C-alpha cells in the first residue's frame, strides 16, 4: 500500500496561504459552448432526433 504523508501548517503559514489563495464564493463559472462548431451542434441534434424516432417505432 502507499504511504500517507501528513503535514501540519502553523497558524501563521495557514493565514499566509489563505491570503495568497483567497476563497471567492461569489465567483460563478459558466460553461462556454461557443467553441462548438455549427456542424457539431447539427450532428448532435440529428442524433437526438434519430434516437427519438427509434423510440417512437417501438
Number of C-alpha atoms within 10 A of each C-alpha: 3 4 5 6 5 5 5 7 9 8 9 8 11 12 12 12 12 10 10 9 9 9 9 7 6 6 7 7 6 6 6 7 8 7 6 9 10 10 9 10 12 11 12 12 12 12 12 12 12 12 11 11 11 10 9 8 6 5
